[in-house]
Amino acid sequence: MSVAFWRSLAKSVTWRLIGLALLGGLSWILTGNLMESLLLTVLFNGIRLGLFVVHEEVWERWPVLAKVGRSPDPSPVGDVALHARPQADGRRTA
């Protein structure tokens, strides 16, 4: 796996930890009860995780949404035409 993958994974984990700390801290301040705030934080994030999985499945299974953000397979002709550069003698090369 690439360095970019591990960097993205590390950023995702640290971002979630920041979110957990923020929600846990705010709910503790608002409720004044550590156990209630922990329960609220775990419950909220568990629900979010489940909803994210459902959301991903809907996007993968619904044909219109499955195409969003994905580029079509490039055709050899279109690819060459897009990247052709003129040479000093006027010819175009890829």
C-alpha positions, -999 to 999 in steps of 0.1 A, spaced: 0 0 0 12 35 -8 24 62 15 -7 82 5 -30 54 17 -13 52 51 -13 90 54 -50 92 46 -57 64 71 -38 82 98 -56 115 91 -89 97 92 -82 80 125 -69 113 141 -99 132 128 -123 106 143 -105 108 176 -109 146 176 -146 141 169 -149 116 197 -131 138 222 -153 168 212 -186 150 215 -175 133 247 -164 165 262 -194 185 252 -218 158 264 -200 156 297 -202 193 302 -239 193 293 -250 163 313 -225 165 341 -223 127 342 -193 109 328 -212 76 322 -241 93 303 -216 112 282 -197 80 273 -229 62 265 -241 91 243 -207 93 225 -205 55 218 -242 53 208 -239 83 185 -208 70 168 -222 35 165 -253 48 148 -231 69 124 -210 39 115 -241 18 107 -256 46 86 -223 51 68 -222 14 58 -259 16 45 -250 49 27 -221 32 10 -241 2 -1 -269 24 -15 -243 43 -36 -227 11 -49 -260 -6 -57 -279 23 -73 -267 26 -109 -271 63 -112 -251 70 -80 -225 43 -87 -213 63 -117 -209 96 -99 -172 106 -96 -159 77 -116 -143 84 -149 -153 62 -178 -126 39 -193 -105 61 -215 -105 52 -252 -70 49 -268 -80 75 -295 -93 100 -270 -64 95 -246 -38 101 -274 -57 131 -287 -59 147 -252 -22 143 -245 -8 150 -280 19 177 -280 32 194 -311 69 188 -320 93 213 -335 85 200 -370 48 203 -365 40 166 -359 20 156 -328 32 129 -305 18 115 -273 
